[in-house]
Amino acid sequence: MIVNESELIALIARDRAAGKTIAFANGCFDLLHVGHVRYLQGAAAEADRLVVAINDDESERKLKGPGRPMLTASDRAELVDALRGVEYVVIFGEETVDRLLKLLKPDVHCKGTDYTVESVPERVTVAAYGGRTAIVGDRKTHATRDLLKRIARA
């Protein structure tokens, strides 16, 4: 379900009241590929509900450079929302998800295997509210930039 931030807060409160645990994952998800799917499947396995935060178009452009995103944030949100295991999708515009993590306090913050627990930028935020950080997904051998290079060569 694609939701705005206030809707997400209410839904998470309802889920917590029902005893559900919350996992949180984030990223750009531009040109969805198998690495994204495996990352989100791994994140979904960490809790009862998975929240996925997707960078808005401007924050992705800042992170990835000119010509990105390939798809709009609303299109990327719809694709991610269609994946099994994803409960809620929200679009955010900050450089990091620290503010969302402080607001939602998920039980686990999931990052891909291109990180270690020690290198996750938001690890201090997560530890401060008593959450944990999990590294999930397959070995980082898939990247949107590599896919774009292959398409350009074709």
Secondary structure as GFF3:
##gff-version 3
##sequence-region A 1 154
A	DSSP	alpha_helix	5	17	.	.	.	ID=ss1
A	DSSP	beta_strand	22	27	.	.	.	ID=ss2
A	DSSP	alpha_helix	34	44	.	.	.	ID=ss3
A	DSSP	beta_strand	49	55	.	.	.	ID=ss4
A	DSSP	alpha_helix	57	64	.	.	.	ID=ss5
A	DSSP	alpha_helix	73	81	.	.	.	ID=ss6
A	DSSP	beta_strand	88	92	.	.	.	ID=ss7
A	DSSP	alpha_helix	98	104	.	.	.	ID=ss8
A	DSSP	beta_strand	108	111	.	.	.	ID=ss9
A	DSSP	three_ten_helix	117	119	.	.	.	ID=ss10
A	DSSP	alpha_helix	123	128	.	.	.	ID=ss11
A	DSSP	beta_strand	132	135	.	.	.	ID=ss12
A	DSSP	alpha_helix	144	153	.	.	.	ID=ss13
###
